[in-house]
Amino acid sequence: MDDRPRFDAKYLVGIQQVDREHQQLFEIVARVYDNLGANDPTPEAVTRALVAELLDYTATHFSSEEHLMAAAGYPELEAHRGQHQHLLAQARDMEMRAAIGDRHMPVELSHFLYRWLVEHIEASDRKFGEFVAARSAESRR
Ligand SMILES: [Fe+2]
């Protein structure tokens, strides 16, 4: 697939842990692309394991991001948490539809998550990066 997810420097938000986890998330999404695109049909257990790994890691990353935000006193934490929860609810709904036999759903889920991630990183996570950078600049003054 030529639209295979690839992490790019333009997605860096300047917080090491967040950037590392975003890269990891891109790798998992890319692996889902590869596996589901290459095998036709992909064994159901493989699909299920891939989707579960994707959602697990997404949830883990969201909660670590929220912890960092709480620790930094980030004023937009609650709104940001709302975006995370909304995405997880949508993704779990898609996972359920995959589990009841919608064969297109796992691929759709990985596309959806990839698009969401890119937008979310560029709009929302970046703002948090800027907040942290501004604060550390302030404390150096
Ligand atoms: Fe986020």
Residues whose N, C-alpha, C, O or C-beta is under 5 A from the ligand:
A	BS01	LIG	E65 D125
